[in-house]
């Protein structure tokens, strides 16, 4: 059974979002990531991450290892053709930004 739900930006609570004239460092980093996701290019995506990247695949009971930036590079190159980011949310907790994304097949 397939879902009939499709993303409609006019239904988003952030539809009226306007970028501040002087966005914070975190907002600039988040927007760089969103732009990299939009072009869906591995190196552009990885350029958004610090060398201390820890990528976790949820749920934890899957037992997937925590990936550092180098292992994440190999992982994303192997799966990038399988997924498209459907939804991204961000939580800022100085000095960290945590991104959670939901994927869908193309």
N, CA, C and O atoms as a Tinker XYZ file with bonds, in Angstrom:
   424  protein
     1  N      0.844000   -1.170000    0.000000    73     2
     2  CA     0.000000    0.000000    0.000000    64     1     3
     3  C      0.891000    1.236000    0.000000    63     2     4     5
     4  O      1.708000    1.394000    0.907000    81     3
     5  N      0.763000    2.088000   -0.957000    73     3     6
     6  CA     1.600000    3.275000   -1.030000    64     5     7
     7  C      0.877000    4.472000   -0.425000    63     6     8     9
     8  O     -0.351000    4.550000   -0.437000    81     7
     9  N      1.645000    5.375000    0.090000    73     7    10
    10  CA     1.099000    6.588000    0.690000    64     9    11
    11  C      0.683000    7.561000   -0.407000    63    10    12    13
    12  O      1.337000    7.664000   -1.444000    81    11
    13  N     -0.398000    8.260000   -0.165000    73    11    14
    14  CA    -0.834000    9.279000   -1.125000    64    13    15
    15  C     -0.408000   10.666000   -0.677000    63    14    16    17
    16  O     -0.716000   11.659000   -1.336000    81    15
    17  N      0.313000   10.736000    0.462000    73    15    18
    18  CA     0.763000   12.033000    0.962000    64    17    19
    19  C      1.943000   12.537000    0.143000    63    18    20    21
    20  O      2.886000   11.792000   -0.124000    81    19
    21  N      1.888000   13.787000   -0.250000    73    19    22
    22  CA     3.000000   14.442000   -0.947000    64    21    23
    23  C      3.277000   15.756000   -0.252000    63    22    24    25
    24  O      2.359000   16.452000    0.181000    81    23
    25  N      4.554000   16.091000   -0.151000    73    23    26
    26  CA     4.937000   17.332000    0.500000    64    25    27
    27  C      4.377000   18.519000   -0.262000    63    26    28    29
    28  O      4.490000   18.605000   -1.485000    81    27
    29  N      3.785000   19.411000    0.468000    73    27    30
    30  CA     3.242000   20.635000   -0.105000    64    29    31
    31  C      3.786000   21.796000    0.722000    63    30    32    33
    32  O      3.345000   21.996000    1.853000    81    31
    33  N      4.731000   22.563000    0.186000    73    31    34
    34  CA     5.350000   23.625000    0.989000    64    33    35
    35  C      4.348000   24.652000    1.504000    63    34    36    37
    36  O      4.620000   25.320000    2.502000    81    35
    37  N      3.211000   24.794000    0.861000    73    35    38
    38  CA     2.242000   25.774000    1.348000    64    37    39
    39  C      1.588000   25.321000    2.646000    63    38    40    41
    40  O      0.916000   26.110000    3.310000    81    39
    41  N      1.781000   24.051000    3.016000    73    39    42
    42  CA     1.241000   23.542000    4.271000    64    41    43
    43  C      2.290000   23.533000    5.378000    63    42    44    45
    44  O      1.993000   23.120000    6.499000    81    43
    45  N      3.481000   23.971000    5.092000    73    43    46
    46  CA     4.564000   23.970000    6.061000    64    45    47
    47  C      4.405000   25.127000    7.042000    63    46    48    49
    48  O      4.047000   26.236000    6.645000    81    47
    49  N      4.674000   24.867000    8.341000    73    47    50
    50  CA     4.623000   25.975000    9.304000    64    49    51
    51  C      5.722000   27.001000    9.049000    63    50    52    53
    52  O      5.666000   28.107000    9.587000    81    51
    53  N      6.716000   26.656000    8.242000    73    51    54
    54  CA     7.811000   27.572000    7.935000    64    53    55
    55  C      7.660000   28.230000    6.577000    63    54    56    57
    56  O      8.609000   28.827000    6.069000    81    55
    57  N      6.487000   28.130000    5.986000    73    55    58
    58  CA     6.273000   28.649000    4.642000    64    57    59
    59  C      6.608000   30.126000    4.535000    63    58    60    61
    60  O      7.128000   30.571000    3.512000    81    59
    61  N      6.320000   30.882000    5.568000    73    59    62
    62  CA     6.574000   32.318000    5.537000    64    61    63
    63  C      7.956000   32.710000    6.037000    63    62    64    65
    64  O      8.219000   33.889000    6.276000    81    63
    65  N      8.844000   31.727000    6.196000    73    63    66
    66  CA    10.184000   32.016000    6.711000    64    65    67
    67  C     10.928000   32.980000    5.794000    63    66    68    69
    68  O     10.930000   32.826000    4.573000    81    67
    69  N     11.556000   33.974000    6.409000    73    67    70
    70  CA    12.382000   34.928000    5.675000    64    69    71
    71  C     13.768000   34.896000    6.308000    63    70    72    73
    72  O     13.910000   35.048000    7.521000    81    71
    73  N     14.777000   34.700000    5.486000    73    71    74
    74  CA    16.147000   34.651000    5.987000    64    73    75
    75  C     16.503000   35.989000    6.615000    63    74    76    77
    76  O     16.290000   37.032000    5.996000    81    75
    77  N     17.043000   35.983000    7.836000    73    75    78
    78  CA    17.465000   37.242000    8.457000    64    77    79
    79  C     18.535000   37.937000    7.616000    63    78    80    81
    80  O     19.289000   37.278000    6.901000    81    79
    81  N     18.599000   39.254000    7.702000    73    79    82
    82  CA    19.604000   39.980000    6.924000    64    81    83
    83  C     21.020000   39.636000    7.383000    63    82    84    85
    84  O     21.964000   39.711000    6.596000    81    83
    85  N     21.172000   39.257000    8.657000    73    83    86
    86  CA    22.470000   38.829000    9.187000    64    85    87
    87  C     22.291000   37.467000    9.862000    63    86    88    89
    88  O     22.228000   37.389000   11.089000    81    87
    89  N     22.209000   36.391000    9.065000    73    87    90
    90  CA    21.988000   35.069000    9.653000    64    89    91
    91  C     23.164000   34.643000   10.534000    63    90    92    93
    92  O     24.313000   35.000000   10.277000    81    91
    93  N     22.853000   33.883000   11.566000    73    91    94
    94  CA    23.882000   33.380000   12.476000    64    93    95
    95  C     24.794000   32.399000   11.739000    63    94    96    97
    96  O     24.476000   31.928000   10.647000    81    95
    97  N     25.909000   32.111000   12.353000    73    95    98
    98  CA    26.845000   31.121000   11.818000    64    97    99
    99  C     26.129000   29.786000   11.621000    63    98   100   101
   100  O     26.336000   29.115000   10.610000    81    99
   101  N     25.292000   29.400000   12.578000    73    99   102
   102  CA    24.566000   28.132000   12.474000    64   101   103
   103  C     23.572000   28.149000   11.322000    63   102   104   105
   104  O     23.445000   27.167000   10.592000    81   103
   105  N     22.867000   29.265000   11.159000    73   103   106
   106  CA    21.899000   29.360000   10.065000    64   105   107
   107  C     22.623000   29.308000    8.719000    63   106   108   109
   108  O     22.138000   28.668000    7.786000    81   107
   109  N     23.768000   29.967000    8.607000    73   107   110
   110  CA    24.525000   29.925000    7.360000    64   109   111
   111  C     24.991000   28.497000    7.061000    63   110   112   113
   112  O     24.944000   28.051000    5.915000    81   111
   113  N     25.439000   27.789000    8.095000    73   111   114
   114  CA    25.862000   26.402000    7.919000    64   113   115
   115  C     24.698000   25.502000    7.519000    63   114   116   117
   116  O     24.839000   24.629000    6.663000    81   115
   117  N     23.553000   25.724000    8.146000    73   115   118
   118  CA    22.356000   24.942000    7.820000    64   117   119
   119  C     21.933000   25.190000    6.372000    63   118   120   121
   120  O     21.594000   24.246000    5.659000    81   119
   121  N     21.950000   26.434000    5.938000    73   119   122
   122  CA    21.552000   26.751000    4.571000    64   121   123
   123  C     22.542000   26.166000    3.556000    63   122   124   125
   124  O     22.142000   25.731000    2.476000    81   123
   125  N     23.829000   26.158000    3.903000    73   123   126
   126  CA    24.827000   25.541000    3.026000    64   125   127
   127  C     24.521000   24.048000    2.874000    63   126   128   129
   128  O     24.636000   23.494000    1.781000    81   127
   129  N     24.131000   23.406000    3.974000    73   127   130
   130  CA    23.786000   21.988000    3.930000    64   129   131
   131  C     22.545000   21.757000    3.066000    63   130   132   133
   132  O     22.523000   20.843000    2.242000    81   131
   133  N     21.529000   22.571000    3.250000    73   131   134
   134  CA    20.299000   22.424000    2.470000    64   133   135
   135  C     20.593000   22.603000    0.977000    63   134   136   137
   136  O     20.056000   21.869000    0.149000    81   135
   137  N     21.438000   23.570000    0.633000    73   135   138
   138  CA    21.816000   23.767000   -0.772000    64   137   139
   139  C     22.573000   22.549000   -1.310000    63   138   140   141
   140  O     22.367000   22.153000   -2.457000    81   139
   141  N     23.451000   21.950000   -0.487000    73   139   142
   142  CA    24.196000   20.757000   -0.909000    64   141   143
   143  C     23.244000   19.578000   -1.108000    63   142   144   145
   144  O     23.398000   18.807000   -2.056000    81   143
   145  N     22.271000   19.439000   -0.224000    73   143   146
   146  CA    21.273000   18.379000   -0.365000    64   145   147
   147  C     20.467000   18.601000   -1.640000    63   146   148   149
   148  O     20.128000   17.650000   -2.343000    81   147
   149  N     20.165000   19.860000   -1.929000    73   147   150
   150  CA    19.370000   20.180000   -3.110000    64   149   151
   151  C     20.066000   19.746000   -4.401000    63   150   152   153
   152  O     19.412000   19.261000   -5.323000    81   151
   153  N     21.394000   19.919000   -4.472000    73   151   154
   154  CA    22.104000   19.479000   -5.684000    64   153   155
   155  C     22.503000   18.007000   -5.594000    63   154   156   157
   156  O     22.896000   17.403000   -6.592000    81   155
   157  N     22.400000   17.431000   -4.389000    73   155   158
   158  CA    22.608000   16.002000   -4.146000    64   157   159
   159  C     23.948000   15.518000   -4.667000    63   158   160   161
   160  O     24.031000   14.580000   -5.460000    81   159
   161  N     25.009000   16.194000   -4.192000    73   159   162
   162  CA    26.373000   15.884000   -4.627000    64   161   163
   163  C     27.213000   15.574000   -3.390000    63   162   164   165
   164  O     27.276000   16.381000   -2.463000    81   163
   165  N     27.850000   14.421000   -3.375000    73   163   166
   166  CA    28.557000   13.913000   -2.204000    64   165   167
   167  C     29.556000   14.904000   -1.623000    63   166   168   169
   168  O     29.501000   15.187000   -0.426000    81   167
   169  N     30.468000   15.441000   -2.432000    73   167   170
   170  CA    31.497000   16.336000   -1.894000    64   169   171
   171  C     30.896000   17.620000   -1.338000    63   170   172   173
   172  O     31.377000   18.130000   -0.327000    81   171
   173  N     29.863000   18.152000   -1.970000    73   171   174
   174  CA    29.207000   19.359000   -1.452000    64   173   175
   175  C     28.566000   19.077000   -0.099000    63   174   176   177
   176  O     28.615000   19.920000    0.797000    81   175
   177  N     27.970000   17.906000    0.055000    73   175   178
   178  CA    27.354000   17.528000    1.331000    64   177   179
   179  C     28.429000   17.381000    2.401000    63   178   180   181
   180  O     28.289000   17.911000    3.503000    81   179
   181  N     29.501000   16.663000    2.077000    73   179   182
   182  CA    30.559000   16.421000    3.058000    64   181   183
   183  C     31.307000   17.684000    3.445000    63   182   184   185
   184  O     31.822000   17.774000    4.560000    81   183
   185  N     31.378000   18.660000    2.551000    73   183   186
   186  CA    32.024000   19.935000    2.877000    64   185   187
   187  C     31.305000   20.671000    4.006000    63   186   188   189
   188  O     31.876000   21.572000    4.621000    81   187
   189  N     30.079000   20.300000    4.276000    73   187   190
   190  CA    29.300000   20.950000    5.330000    64   189   191
   191  C     29.644000   20.431000    6.718000    63   190   192   193
   192  O     29.262000   21.041000    7.716000    81   191
   193  N     30.354000   19.322000    6.794000    73   191   194
   194  CA    30.600000   18.680000    8.074000    64   193   195
   195  C     32.011000   18.912000    8.593000    63   194   196   197
   196  O     32.975000   18.983000    7.830000    81   195
   197  N     32.101000   19.027000    9.897000    73   195   198
   198  CA    33.364000   19.136000   10.609000    64   197   199
   199  C     34.069000   17.776000   10.573000    63   198   200   201
   200  O     33.430000   16.750000   10.340000    81   199
   201  N     35.358000   17.770000   10.800000    73   199   202
   202  CA    36.112000   16.514000   10.827000    64   201   203
   203  C     35.661000   15.620000   11.981000    63   202   204   205
   204  O     35.908000   14.414000   11.957000    81   203
   205  N     35.004000   16.195000   12.991000    73   203   206
   206  CA    34.539000   15.423000   14.150000    64   205   207
   207  C     33.144000   14.827000   13.929000    63   206   208   209
   208  O     32.502000   14.402000   14.889000    81   207
   209  N     32.667000   14.789000   12.679000    73   207   210
   210  CA    31.340000   14.254000   12.357000    64   209   211
   211  C     31.126000   12.878000   12.978000    63   210   212   213
   212  O     31.996000   12.010000   12.908000    81   211
   213  N     29.954000   12.694000   13.588000    73   211   214
   214  CA    29.488000   11.387000   14.035000    64   213   215
   215  C     28.116000   11.181000   13.414000    63   214   216   217
   216  O     27.163000   11.868000   13.781000    81   215
   217  N     28.004000   10.243000   12.478000    73   215   218
   218  CA    26.739000    9.972000   11.803000    64   217   219
   219  C     26.156000    8.696000   12.402000    63   218   220   221
   220  O     26.803000    7.649000   12.421000    81   219
   221  N     24.914000    8.805000   12.894000    73   219   222
   222  CA    24.245000    7.667000   13.520000    64   221   223
   223  C     22.997000    7.307000   12.723000    63   222   224   225
   224  O     22.202000    8.179000   12.373000    81   223
   225  N     22.834000    6.046000   12.445000    73   223   226
   226  CA    21.649000    5.563000   11.744000    64   225   227
   227  C     20.683000    5.022000   12.786000    63   226   228   229
   228  O     21.019000    4.123000   13.557000    81   227
   229  N     19.479000    5.582000   12.799000    73   227   230
   230  CA    18.461000    5.183000   13.764000    64   229   231
   231  C     17.472000    4.233000   13.107000    63   230   232   233
   232  O     17.298000    4.290000   11.889000    81   231
   233  N     16.830000    3.377000   13.852000    73   231   234
   234  CA    16.887000    3.222000   15.301000    64   233   235
   235  C     18.143000    2.470000   15.742000    63   234   236   237
   236  O     18.712000    1.679000   14.989000    81   235
   237  N     18.556000    2.736000   16.972000    73   235   238
   238  CA    19.774000    2.152000   17.530000    64   237   239
   239  C     19.768000    0.623000   17.485000    63   238   240   241
   240  O     20.818000    0.029000   17.239000    81   239
   241  N     18.611000   -0.048000   17.717000    73   239   242
   242  CA    18.629000   -1.522000   17.685000    64   241   243
   243  C     19.082000   -2.132000   16.351000    63   242   244   245
   244  O     19.358000   -3.330000   16.289000    81   243
   245  N     19.161000   -1.326000   15.283000    73   243   246
   246  CA    19.697000   -1.860000   14.034000    64   245   247
   247  C     21.164000   -2.246000   14.178000    63   246   248   249
   248  O     21.694000   -3.037000   13.398000    81   247
   249  N     21.814000   -1.667000   15.198000    73   247   250
   250  CA    23.206000   -2.019000   15.457000    64   249   251
   251  C     24.194000   -1.469000   14.455000    63   250   252   253
   252  O     25.303000   -1.986000   14.328000    81   251
   253  N     23.801000   -0.408000   13.730000    73   251   254
   254  CA    24.712000    0.187000   12.756000    64   253   255
   255  C     25.807000    0.961000   13.485000    63   254   256   257
   256  O     25.525000    1.618000   14.486000    81   255
   257  N     27.040000    0.899000   13.010000    73   255   258
   258  CA    28.129000    1.609000   13.690000    64   257   259
   259  C     28.015000    3.121000   13.506000    63   258   260   261
   260  O     27.433000    3.599000   12.533000    81   259
   261  N     28.581000    3.861000   14.455000    73   259   262
   262  CA    28.688000    5.307000   14.328000    64   261   263
   263  C     29.772000    5.570000   13.297000    63   262   264   265
   264  O     30.872000    5.028000   13.403000    81   263
   265  N     29.474000    6.396000   12.300000    73   263   266
   266  CA    30.417000    6.670000   11.220000    64   265   267
   267  C     31.134000    7.986000   11.443000    63   266   268   269
   268  O     30.508000    8.982000   11.807000    81   267
   269  N     32.455000    8.000000   11.226000    73   267   270
   270  CA    33.189000    9.265000   11.229000    64   269   271
   271  C     33.102000    9.850000    9.812000    63   270   272   273
   272  O     32.445000    9.269000    8.949000    81   271
   273  N     33.745000   10.972000    9.568000    73   271   274
   274  CA    33.600000   11.633000    8.271000    64   273   275
   275  C     34.098000   10.763000    7.114000    63   274   276   277
   276  O     33.456000   10.708000    6.064000    81   275
   277  N     35.227000   10.087000    7.293000    73   275   278
   278  CA    35.746000    9.243000    6.203000    64   277   279
   279  C     34.835000    8.061000    5.922000    63   278   280   281
   280  O     34.566000    7.754000    4.761000    81   279
   281  N     34.351000    7.386000    6.972000    73   279   282
   282  CA    33.472000    6.238000    6.735000    64   281   283
   283  C     32.110000    6.704000    6.234000    63   282   284   285
   284  O     31.454000    5.988000    5.477000    81   283
   285  N     31.676000    7.898000    6.647000    73   283   286
   286  CA    30.415000    8.443000    6.137000    64   285   287
   287  C     30.529000    8.751000    4.642000    63   286   288   289
   288  O     29.575000    8.551000    3.891000    81   287
   289  N     31.696000    9.235000    4.214000    73   287   290
   290  CA    31.935000    9.515000    2.792000    64   289   291
   291  C     31.697000    8.240000    1.968000    63   290   292   293
   292  O     31.003000    8.270000    0.952000    81   291
   293  N     32.274000    7.139000    2.413000    73   291   294
   294  CA    32.107000    5.875000    1.693000    64   293   295
   295  C     30.651000    5.398000    1.744000    63   294   296   297
   296  O     30.115000    4.902000    0.754000    81   295
   297  N     30.024000    5.556000    2.910000    73   295   298
   298  CA    28.623000    5.151000    3.054000    64   297   299
   299  C     27.725000    5.949000    2.111000    63   298   300   301
   300  O     26.914000    5.376000    1.383000    81   299
   301  N     27.873000    7.270000    2.129000    73   299   302
   302  CA    26.978000    8.109000    1.326000    64   301   303
   303  C     27.197000    7.882000   -0.169000    63   302   304   305
   304  O     26.241000    7.919000   -0.944000    81   303
   305  N     28.422000    7.652000   -0.576000    73   303   306
   306  CA    28.670000    7.352000   -1.996000    64   305   307
   307  C     27.965000    6.064000   -2.419000    63   306   308   309
   308  O     27.545000    5.930000   -3.569000    81   307
   309  N     27.838000    5.120000   -1.488000    73   307   310
   310  CA    27.189000    3.860000   -1.809000    64   309   311
   311  C     25.670000    3.926000   -1.831000    63   310   312   313
   312  O     25.024000    3.119000   -2.500000    81   311
   313  N     25.091000    4.889000   -1.099000    73   311   314
   314  CA    23.623000    4.930000   -1.000000    64   313   315
   315  C     22.993000    6.161000   -1.627000    63   314   316   317
   316  O     21.768000    6.245000   -1.705000    81   315
   317  N     23.789000    7.110000   -2.072000    73   315   318
   318  CA    23.238000    8.386000   -2.542000    64   317   319
   319  C     22.223000    8.208000   -3.677000    63   318   320   321
   320  O     21.268000    8.977000   -3.786000    81   319
   321  N     22.431000    7.210000   -4.504000    73   319   322
   322  CA    21.499000    7.019000   -5.615000    64   321   323
   323  C     20.180000    6.390000   -5.161000    63   322   324   325
   324  O     19.217000    6.372000   -5.928000    81   323
   325  N     20.120000    5.879000   -3.943000    73   323   326
   326  CA    18.923000    5.208000   -3.455000    64   325   327
   327  C     17.932000    6.142000   -2.765000    63   326   328   329
   328  O     16.752000    5.811000   -2.641000    81   327
   329  N     18.399000    7.299000   -2.317000    73   327   330
   330  CA    17.570000    8.150000   -1.480000    64   329   331
   331  C     17.467000    9.571000   -2.002000    63   330   332   333
   332  O     18.300000   10.048000   -2.773000    81   331
   333  N     16.430000   10.213000   -1.557000    73   331   334
   334  CA    16.260000   11.650000   -1.707000    64   333   335
   335  C     15.795000   12.165000   -0.356000    63   334   336   337
   336  O     14.927000   11.558000    0.272000    81   335
   337  N     16.355000   13.266000    0.097000    73   335   338
   338  CA    15.934000   13.839000    1.369000    64   337   339
   339  C     14.536000   14.414000    1.184000    63   338   340   341
   340  O     14.289000   15.191000    0.262000    81   339
   341  N     13.643000   14.031000    2.056000    73   339   342
   342  CA    12.270000   14.489000    1.968000    64   341   343
   343  C     11.999000   15.581000    2.999000    63   342   344   345
   344  O     11.255000   16.523000    2.729000    81   343
   345  N     12.602000   15.452000    4.179000    73   343   346
   346  CA    12.344000   16.403000    5.246000    64   345   347
   347  C     13.598000   16.521000    6.096000    63   346   348   349
   348  O     14.210000   15.509000    6.438000    81   347
   349  N     13.984000   17.727000    6.436000    73   347   350
   350  CA    15.137000   17.967000    7.302000    64   349   351
   351  C     14.703000   18.914000    8.407000    63   350   352   353
   352  O     14.050000   19.925000    8.153000    81   351
   353  N     15.073000   18.577000    9.635000    73   351   354
   354  CA    14.833000   19.489000   10.746000    64   353   355
   355  C     16.150000   19.686000   11.480000    63   354   356   357
   356  O     17.015000   18.810000   11.459000    81   355
   357  N     16.300000   20.819000   12.121000    73   355   358
   358  CA    17.545000   21.138000   12.813000    64   357   359
   359  C     17.253000   21.568000   14.236000    63   358   360   361
   360  O     16.244000   22.215000   14.517000    81   359
   361  N     18.159000   21.193000   15.129000    73   359   362
   362  CA    18.115000   21.622000   16.518000    64   361   363
   363  C     19.480000   22.206000   16.834000    63   362   364   365
   364  O     20.499000   21.540000   16.654000    81   363
   365  N     19.506000   23.432000   17.298000    73   363   366
   366  CA    20.768000   24.078000   17.648000    64   365   367
   367  C     20.963000   24.017000   19.149000    63   366   368   369
   368  O     20.069000   24.377000   19.915000    81   367
   369  N     22.122000   23.564000   19.563000    73   367   370
   370  CA    22.509000   23.514000   20.962000    64   369   371
   371  C     23.974000   23.883000   20.997000    63   370   372   373
   372  O     24.850000   23.036000   20.822000    81   371
   373  N     24.230000   25.163000   21.224000    73   371   374
   374  CA    25.581000   25.703000   21.134000    64   373   375
   375  C     26.586000   24.790000   21.801000    63   374   376   377
   376  O     26.389000   24.466000   22.973000    81   375
   377  N     27.648000   24.350000   21.146000    73   375   378
   378  CA    28.104000   24.719000   19.815000    64   377   379
   379  C     27.734000   23.685000   18.759000    63   378   380   381
   380  O     28.399000   23.614000   17.726000    81   379
   381  N     26.701000   22.884000   18.981000    73   379   382
   382  CA    26.366000   21.823000   18.032000    64   381   383
   383  C     25.053000   22.091000   17.326000    63   382   384   385
   384  O     24.160000   22.748000   17.862000    81   383
   385  N     24.952000   21.569000   16.112000    73   383   386
   386  CA    23.695000   21.552000   15.376000    64   385   387
   387  C     23.415000   20.095000   15.051000    63   386   388   389
   388  O     24.258000   19.408000   14.474000    81   387
   389  N     22.227000   19.624000   15.422000    73   387   390
   390  CA    21.831000   18.252000   15.151000    64   389   391
   391  C     20.786000   18.286000   14.049000    63   390   392   393
   392  O     19.768000   18.967000   14.172000    81   391
   393  N     21.036000   17.557000   12.979000    73   391   394
   394  CA    20.100000   17.476000   11.863000    64   393   395
   395  C     19.452000   16.101000   11.854000    63   394   396   397
   396  O     20.120000   15.088000   12.062000    81   395
   397  N     18.168000   16.073000   11.615000    73   395   398
   398  CA    17.441000   14.821000   11.467000    64   397   399
   399  C     16.759000   14.857000   10.119000    63   398   400   401
   400  O     16.025000   15.798000    9.816000    81   399
   401  N     16.995000   13.843000    9.308000    73   399   402
   402  CA    16.384000   13.840000    7.982000    64   401   403
   403  C     15.572000   12.574000    7.771000    63   402   404   405
   404  O     15.880000   11.511000    8.310000    81   403
   405  N     14.532000   12.723000    6.975000    73   403   406
   406  CA    13.699000   11.601000    6.568000    64   405   407
   407  C     13.924000   11.411000    5.081000    63   406   408   409
   408  O     13.873000   12.370000    4.311000    81   407
   409  N     14.169000   10.188000    4.682000    73   407   410
   410  CA    14.488000    9.908000    3.286000    64   409   411
   411  C     13.349000    9.191000    2.595000    63   410   412   413
   412  O     12.517000    8.546000    3.234000    81   411
   413  N     13.325000    9.312000    1.289000    73   411   414
   414  CA    12.373000    8.555000    0.479000    64   413   415
   415  C     13.089000    8.114000   -0.789000    63   414   416   417
   416  O     14.050000    8.751000   -1.220000    81   415
   417  N     12.633000    7.052000   -1.368000    73   415   418
   418  CA    13.226000    6.592000   -2.619000    64   417   419
   419  C     12.799000    7.516000   -3.749000    63   418   420   421
   420  O     11.705000    8.078000   -3.703000    81   419
   421  N     13.645000    7.682000   -4.767000    73   419   422
   422  CA    13.281000    8.561000   -5.892000    64   421   423
   423  C     12.079000    8.046000   -6.657000    63   422   424
   424  O     11.650000    8.670000   -7.628000    81   423
